[in-house]
Amino acid sequence: MSALVVGLASPDHTSQKVWGLVGAAGYACAALVAARSSTPWARTPAVVAVTGAAAIPLLYLSVIGRAQMEVGVVERAADLLFSTGTPYNPAPHAVRDFNPYLPGMALFGIPHLLFGDTPFASARVWFLVGFLAAVAGAVRVLTRGSGLATEPSGAARGASAGLTGALWLIACPVVALPLSIGGVDPPVIGLLCLALAFTQRGHAGRAGLVVGVAAVLKWTAWPAIPVIVAVLAIRGGRRAAFRCAAAATGLAALTVTPAVLVDTSAFYQNVVLYPLGLGPTASSAQSPLLGYLIVLLLPHGKAVTTALIALSAVGMGASLLVRPPRSTVAAADRLALGLLLAIALSPATRIGYAIYPIVLIAWPRFTARLSADRPATPHPAGEPPHHRRTVASHLCTDTPATAGPPPPHRSPADRDARRRPHREHHETGARHSGGRRRFPPSWLISSPHTPSAKSRPPKAPAAPPALPFPAEPRGLDGR
């Protein structure tokens, strides 16, 4: 229904209208396949949805040469970067002249600079490649060496589940639409998912590098830095949080600072004023959200929305200090809330930015099943160290570590008869060693899974077995 509404409501000769009409047919076919499937969220309906709502519209729009305005902006930014040293137009006038993205986004336009107007050199294709690479990396990070790999086929099942989840993520309308028409947000949200995956696995440095790469693409990735640092401070300590913060901010500073120094005015006009709707040219990203209505109805509405965005940022920062998130799901929820407030309060925004909160709420909850949020340990954390290992006596051939607890149907007399040869062997060794014990005490050879001597029920006396030779005389001390 959402695709059909977009197709009918969009103006003619736009890429959104083509996607809406074609995508509605693709979703209808996927719904029919899902209705005949006995498994919920199966892979076959996801493949049909991705094919009809993303692949076919992308190929058709690439052939006819119709794309979102962002594709041309990024390709021109790459040309300006190699010709002038900055990806920003120093004197922008029309909407197409502005580049509201950070310098790293110009890298997606380099193939067009090298190979010209060919379908596979379009920045739209490389937005898709970047998104798919980031999501595939997130699935691999979460399924590699996880708890699902306990059985021989466990890792394969985890990778298969991750692939199915990635297909359903691509089939989501808020993701399929920008992937088809050439939106710049999919690679950014894909990198955020990869950074959260590294955070969940405890790799602070890699999480910082990935979120730093996302931060050099667009401003929407910057709120993720303090959120990921906060959850790493809880899960990994101050050193992990510092390592992540240093990697993210250092990479972002090294990338953004040269563009600021080359032409500060161009950077300020394109990246600061234009996205906030404070420049002389109104942004084309306008939706009837709260920020747009404030600017439209209230005097000095732009100043009011700017103050509200600043207050929401301060409130989110205070919440990270007062009650930091303790899991990646909680961190993604906190980040989604912050981005949702910024999107709603911004005077120049669009409903397509909903890709951020929707993916951040849905994807981490799915990936939590691919890898445990806390590394699995074979023993409880509070167990004494000497209980975490079983030391077998070098005199015994059958120890609790290898034999395990006795079957419940065996009587105490039978257990005593089985242990008597080993006990006599120990006694013989002690007698020949001058009375000194050569074997470890009982608390070293006990297992946490074997009942202790105190908790073991008293053994019934059993008659000694008949020996083929006379018993050895014993002294007063039992020897």
Buried (B, 14 or more C-beta within 10 A) or exposed (E): EBBBEBBEEBEEEBBBBBBBBBBBBBBBBBEEBBEEEEEEBBBBBBBBBBBBBBBBBBEBBBEEEBBBEBBBBBBBBBBBBEEBEBBBBBEBEEBEBBBBBBBBBBBBBBBBBEEEEEEEBBBBBBBBBBBBBBBBBBBBBBBBEBEBBEEEEBBEBBBEBBBBBBBBBBBBBBBBBBBBBBBBBBBBBBBBBBBBBBBBBBBBBBBBBBBBBBBBBBBBBBBBBBBBBBBBBBBBEEEBBBBBBBBBBEBBBEBBEEBBEBBEEBBBBBBEBBBBBBBEBEBEBBBEBBBBBBBEEEEEBBEBBBEBBEEBBEEBBEBBEEEBBEBBBBBBBBBBBBBBBBBBBBBBBBEBBBBBBBBBBBBBEBBBEBBBBEEEEEEEEEEEEEBEEBBBBEBBEEBBBEEEEBEEEEEBEEBBBEBEEBEEBBEEBBEEEEEEEEBBEEEEBBBBEBEEEEEEEEEEEBEEEEEEEEEEEEEEEEE
